[in-house]
Amino acid sequence: MTVTLLSVILLILLFAFLGAGLWVALSLLGVGIAGMALFSNAPLGLVMATTMWGHSNNWALAALPLFIWMGEILFRSRLSEDMFAGLAPWMNRLPGQLLHVNVFACGIFAAVSGSSAATAATIGKLSIPELKQRGYPETMVIGTLAGSATLGLLIPPSIILIVYGVATEQSIARLFVAGVLPGLMLVALFVGFLAVWSMLNRHRLPDEAENVPFRERLRRSRRLIPVLLLILGVIGSIYAGLASPTDAAAVGVVLALILSWSSGSLTVQTFKDGLMGAMVTSCMIAFILAGASFLTVAMGFTGIPRTLAEWIGAMELSTFTLLAALTIFFVILGCFLDGISVVVLTASVIMPMVLDAGIDPLWFGIFLVIVVEMSQITPPVGFNLFVLQSLTGRDILSVAVAALPFFCLMIVAIVLIIVFPEIVTYLPGRM
């Protein structure tokens, strides 16, 4: 049987499992088992047991549940309320006014939660009713949230960067630091777009240039200090080489508990809810990683990744053409799968051809995350769209149309990091 036919059979089987509603992890396991049982003589049970245990018994993965727990703690705290109150006085006189609060609040919360869905839900619960009440256009309120919430995948600590680092054996600390400048670049693109849009659409914005004295602005900004210290504690300790990502995650959990307790939002119930939420999410991701690790080894036995890499190599595509093709491929795949599943499902197949093309795997990780961010606001299964749909009551198409300008800005970001790869590689090179 040819490798092409084998690939088609396994791909159809995967989509059949996913379409039937089977868990992603079980779907990956099922395809791996089918591939090895039908097209290899290797001992299936032994390979499955050793592979799943070997990839699960990884110290780098210890950072995953800790960062998720940190995000769950802060999700249940008064953090979003404090950020809105602290940022609003400074945004009033910018073109776009309080719409900028969504961008900056999402950027700050992304730096402590690591999850785009948690960012969209947390900031959205506070800002959507507040901004609608003040008369801001709902389309822009939804759009700014949809685009800015995806920063949770890029600005460290990022759950998906941990998954990519484990799947491709890259340094998680270097990946975290590599995500800082691209994340800030996306914030700058969003803010710039809002400023231009607001100058062209002044009639659609409320006239509420509140004149807050400078001393009052500083007083209100004090509410931002705890979360900024938390960000500096986590990211700064990694960048300075004082702590590994796992150590920094443990510090982050302790600081998040202190922050939540000092704000009066830490109770026995919220502590239990945060712990259970972190456990459920962590187990889901760990199960997906275990299934993907077995599928990776199974695909190695079938020879599909090697043949695919040789086939792509024989086409002699330029680096830019290859990246353009991969961008389209990942966006389409992300329309049907969540970001973590996209990364673990494709890493084993894509990485050989990426390395053969001479692309830095560290740079490629950031490129991949930005593309996955784009898929988070692409129908029909853009996860952030579902979160905002539940918060606004609008249909999925309306939410997707509102997010379209920010999807286009992410394409601009991809072009910029391709043309100027130093945006990604500068900070890791200085570590």
C-alpha positions in Angstrom: 0.0 0.0 0.0 1.4 3.4 -1.0 2.1 6.0 1.7 -0.4 8.4 0.1 -3.2 5.9 0.3 -2.2 5.1 3.9 -2.2 8.8 4.8 -5.7 9.3 3.3 -7.1 6.3 5.2 -5.7 7.5 8.5 -6.9 11.0 7.9 -10.4 9.9 7.1 -10.4 7.7 10.2 -9.3 10.7 12.4 -12.0 13.0 11.1 -14.5 10.2 11.5 -13.6 9.8 15.2 -13.6 13.6 15.7 -16.9 14.0 13.8 -18.5 11.3 16.0 -17.8 13.4 19.1 -15.0 11.1 20.4 -12.5 12.9 22.7 -9.5 14.3 20.9 -7.1 12.2 22.9 -9.0 9.0 22.2 -9.2 9.9 18.5 -5.4 10.3 18.4 -4.9 7.0 20.2 -7.4 5.3 17.9 -5.6 6.4 14.7 -2.2 5.5 16.1 -3.5 2.0 17.1 -5.0 1.5 13.6 -1.8 2.7 11.9 0.4 0.3 13.8 -1.9 -2.6 13.8 -2.6 -2.5 10.1 0.7 -1.3 8.6 3.4 -2.3 11.1 4.7 -5.4 12.8 5.9 -3.6 15.9 4.6 -4.8 19.4 1.6 -2.4 19.7 1.0 -2.7 23.5 4.6 -2.4 24.5 5.2 0.7 22.2 2.0 2.3 23.5 2.8 1.8 27.2 6.5 3.0 27.0 5.7 5.9 24.7 2.8 7.3 26.8 4.7 6.9 30.1 7.9 8.3 28.7 6.2 11.4 27.4 4.1 11.9 30.4 7.0 11.5 32.8 8.4 14.9 31.9 9.4 17.5 34.4 8.7 20.4 32.0 5.0 19.4 32.1 4.9 20.2 35.8 4.6 23.9 34.8 1.4 23.2 32.9 -1.0 22.6 35.8 0.6 25.3 37.9 0.1 28.0 35.3 -3.4 26.8 34.7 -4.1 26.9 38.4 -2.7 30.4 38.6 -5.0 31.5 35.8 -8.0 29.9 37.5 -7.3 31.7 40.8 -7.1 35.1 39.1 -10.1 34.3 37.0 -12.1 34.2 40.2 -10.5 37.3 41.8 -11.3 41.0 41.4 -8.4 41.3 39.0 -10.5 42.4 35.9 -12.4 45.0 37.9 -9.1 46.4 39.3 -7.6 46.5 35.8 -10.6 48.3 34.3 -10.6 50.9 37.1 -6.8 51.4 36.9 -6.6 51.7 33.1 -9.7 53.7 32.2 -8.5 57.1 33.4 -5.4 56.9 31.1 -7.4 55.8 28.0 -10.1 58.5 28.0 -8.1 61.0 25.9 -6.7 58.5 23.4 -8.5 58.2 20.0 -10.8 55.3 20.6 -11.2 56.1 24.3 -12.2 53.2 26.5 -12.1 50.7 23.7 -8.3 50.6 24.4 -9.1 49.3 27.9 -10.1 46.0 26.2 -6.8 45.7 24.5 -4.6 46.6 27.4 -6.7 44.6 30.0 -6.6 41.5 27.8 -2.8 41.9 27.3 -2.2 42.2 31.1 -4.6 39.4 31.9 -3.1 37.2 29.2 0.3 37.6 30.9 -1.0 36.0 34.1 -3.6 33.5 32.8 -2.0 31.9 29.7 -5.5 31.1 28.3 -7.3 33.0 25.5 -10.7 31.7 26.5 -10.2 32.7 30.2 -9.1 36.1 29.0 -12.1 36.6 26.8 -14.5 35.5 29.5 -13.0 37.4 32.3 -12.5 40.8 30.6 -15.7 40.4 28.5 -17.9 39.9 31.6 -16.8 43.3 32.9 -16.2 45.4 29.8 -19.1 44.4 27.5 -22.0 45.7 29.7 -19.9 48.7 30.8 -19.0 49.8 27.3 -22.4 49.1 25.9 -24.0 51.2 28.6 -21.6 54.1 27.8 -22.7 54.0 24.1 -19.7 52.3 22.4 -20.5 50.4 19.2 -21.1 46.7 20.0 -19.2 45.6 16.9 -16.0 47.2 18.0 -16.4 46.1 21.7 -16.8 42.5 20.5 -14.0 42.8 17.9 -11.5 44.2 20.3 -12.2 41.4 22.8 -12.0 38.7 20.2 -8.7 39.8 18.9 -7.0 40.9 22.1 -8.1 37.7 24.0 -6.0 35.6 21.7 -2.9 37.3 23.2 -3.3 34.6 26.0 -1.8 32.1 23.6 1.3 34.2 22.9 2.2 36.4 25.9 3.9 34.2 28.5 3.1 32.2 30.4 1.4 30.5 27.5 -0.1 27.0 27.9 0.2 26.3 24.2 4.0 27.3 24.2 4.5 24.8 27.0 2.8 22.1 24.9 4.8 23.1 21.8 8.1 23.0 23.8 7.3 19.5 25.2 6.2 18.2 21.8 9.2 19.5 19.9 11.8 19.3 22.7 12.4 23.1 22.7 13.4 25.2 25.7 10.2 26.4 27.3 12.0 29.4 29.0 13.3 30.5 25.6 9.9 30.1 24.0 8.3 32.2 26.8 10.8 35.0 26.2 10.5 34.8 22.4 6.8 35.5 22.8 7.2 38.8 24.6 8.1 41.1 21.7 5.6 39.6 19.2 2.9 39.9 21.9 3.7 43.6 22.4 3.8 44.1 18.6 0.2 42.7 18.4 -0.9 45.0 21.1 0.6 47.9 19.2 -1.1 46.9 16.0 -4.5 46.6 17.7 -4.1 50.0 19.4 -3.0 51.6 16.2 -6.0 50.2 14.3 -8.3 51.4 17.0 -6.8 54.9 16.9 -7.2 55.1 13.1 -10.7 53.7 13.1 -11.9 56.1 15.8 -10.5 59.1 13.9 -12.5 58.0 10.9 -15.6 57.2 12.9 -15.8 59.9 15.5 -19.6 60.1 15.2 -19.9 56.5 16.4 -18.1 57.1 19.7 -19.6 58.7 22.8 -18.3 62.1 23.9 -17.0 61.3 27.3 -13.5 62.8 27.6 -13.6 62.7 31.4 -11.1 65.2 32.8 -9.4 63.2 35.5 -6.6 65.1 37.4 -3.2 63.5 37.1 -3.0 62.8 40.9 -6.4 61.0 40.7 -5.2 58.9 37.8 -2.1 57.9 39.8 -4.3 57.0 42.8 -6.6 54.8 40.7 -3.6 53.2 39.0 -2.4 51.8 42.4 -4.9 48.9 41.7 -2.7 47.8 38.8 0.4 47.4 41.0 -0.3 43.9 42.4 -0.9 42.3 39.0 2.1 44.1 37.5 4.3 42.7 40.3 2.9 39.3 39.6 3.9 39.5 35.9 7.4 40.8 36.8 7.8 38.0 39.3 6.9 35.3 36.9 8.5 36.5 33.6 11.4 38.4 35.2 12.6 35.4 37.2 12.6 33.3 34.0 14.3 35.9 31.8 17.0 36.6 34.5 17.7 32.9 34.8 16.7 32.8 38.5 14.0 30.2 38.0 12.9 27.6 35.5 9.4 27.9 34.1 8.2 25.3 36.6 9.7 27.2 39.6 8.2 30.4 38.2 4.8 28.8 37.9 5.0 27.7 41.6 5.9 31.3 42.5 3.0 32.6 40.4 0.5 30.3 42.2 1.6 31.6 45.6 1.5 35.2 44.4 -1.9 34.7 42.8 -3.3 33.2 46.1 -1.9 36.2 48.0 -3.4 38.6 45.5 -6.8 36.9 45.6 -6.7 36.8 49.4 -5.7 40.5 49.8 -8.6 41.5 47.4 -11.1 39.6 49.6 -12.1 37.2 46.7 -10.4 34.1 48.1 -12.8 31.8 49.9 -12.9 28.1 50.5 -15.4 27.7 47.6 -13.4 29.8 45.1 -10.2 27.9 46.2 -11.9 24.5 45.5 -13.4 25.7 42.2 -10.0 27.0 41.0 -8.3 23.7 42.0 -11.0 21.6 40.3 -10.9 23.8 37.2 -7.2 23.5 36.9 -7.3 19.7 37.5 -9.9 19.2 34.7 -8.1 21.3 32.2 -4.6 19.9 33.1 -5.9 16.3 32.8 -7.5 17.1 29.4 -4.2 18.5 28.0 -2.1 15.8 29.5 -4.3 13.1 28.0 -4.2 14.8 24.6 -0.4 15.0 24.8 -0.2 11.3 25.7 -2.4 10.4 22.8 -0.4 12.6 20.4 2.9 11.2 21.6 1.8 7.7 20.7 0.4 8.9 17.4 3.8 10.5 16.7 5.6 7.2 17.3 3.0 5.2 15.3 3.4 7.6 12.4 7.2 7.0 12.6 6.6 3.3 12.1 4.4 3.9 9.1 7.0 6.2 7.5 4.4 8.9 6.7 6.3 12.0 8.2 9.6 11.0 6.5 7.9 10.5 3.1 5.9 13.7 3.4 9.0 15.7 4.2 10.8 14.2 1.2 7.8 15.0 -1.0 7.7 18.6 0.1 11.5 18.8 -0.2 11.3 17.4 -3.8 9.0 20.3 -4.7 11.8 22.7 -3.8 9.4 25.3 -2.3 11.0 28.5 -1.2 10.8 29.2 2.6 8.1 31.9 2.0 6.0 29.6 -0.1 6.3 26.8 2.5 5.3 29.2 5.3 2.3 30.6 3.3 1.1 27.0 2.6 1.5 26.1 6.3 -0.4 29.2 7.3 -3.4 28.3 5.2 -3.2 24.6 6.4 -3.1 25.6 10.1 -5.9 28.1 9.8 -8.1 25.5 8.1 -7.2 22.9 10.7 -7.8 25.3 13.5 -11.4 25.9 12.2 -12.2 22.4 13.4 -9.8 21.7 16.3 -8.6 23.7 19.4 -5.1 25.2 19.3 -3.5 22.6 21.6 -4.8 19.7 19.5 -3.5 21.4 16.3 0.0 21.7 17.8 0.3 18.1 19.1 -1.4 16.6 16.1 0.9 18.2 13.5 4.2 18.6 15.3 5.6 15.2 14.3 4.6 15.6 10.6 5.5 19.2 10.1 8.8 19.5 12.1 11.0 17.4 9.7 10.1 19.6 6.7 10.5 22.7 8.8 14.0 21.7 9.9 14.9 20.6 6.3 13.9 24.1 5.1 16.3 25.6 7.6 13.7 27.3 9.7 14.5 27.9 13.4 12.2 25.7 15.5 12.1 28.4 18.2 10.9 31.0 15.6 8.5 28.5 14.1 6.9 28.0 17.5 5.9 31.7 17.7 4.8 31.7 14.1 2.6 28.6 14.8 1.1 30.2 17.9 0.1 33.4 16.0 -1.5 31.3 13.2 -3.4 29.2 15.9 -4.5 32.6 17.4 -6.0 33.4 14.1 -7.9 30.1 14.0 -9.4 30.9 17.5 -11.5 33.7 15.8 -12.3 31.8 12.6 -15.7 30.1 12.3 -17.1 27.5 12.6 -15.1 26.3 15.7 -13.2 29.4 16.7 -13.3 29.0 20.5 -13.1 32.7 21.4 -16.1 33.3 19.2 -18.2 30.8 21.2 -17.1 32.5 24.5 -18.2 36.0 23.1 -21.4 34.6 21.6 -22.4 33.3 25.1 -21.6 36.7 26.6 -23.4 38.8 24.0 -26.2 36.6 22.8 -25.2 37.4 19.2 -25.0 34.7 16.5 -21.6 33.3 15.6 -21.5 35.0 12.2 -22.0 38.5 13.7 -19.2 37.8 16.2 -16.9 36.5 13.5 -17.5 39.6 11.3 -16.7 41.9 14.3 -13.4 40.0 14.7 -12.4 40.1 11.0 -10.2 43.3 11.2 -8.2 41.7 14.0 -7.8 38.5 12.0 -6.3 40.7 9.2 -4.0 42.4 11.7 -2.6 39.0 12.8 -1.8 38.3 9.1 0.2 41.6 9.2 2.0 40.3 12.3 2.9 37.1 10.6 4.3 39.0 7.6 6.3 41.2 10.0 8.0 38.3 11.9 8.8 36.6 8.5 10.4 39.7 7.2 12.0 40.7 10.5 12.7 37.3 12.4 14.7 39.3 15.0 11.3 40.3 16.5 11.1 36.7 17.8 14.8 35.8 18.2 16.3 39.0 19.7 15.3 38.5 23.4 16.1 34.7 23.6 19.5 35.5 22.1 20.1 37.9 24.9 19.3 35.4 27.7 
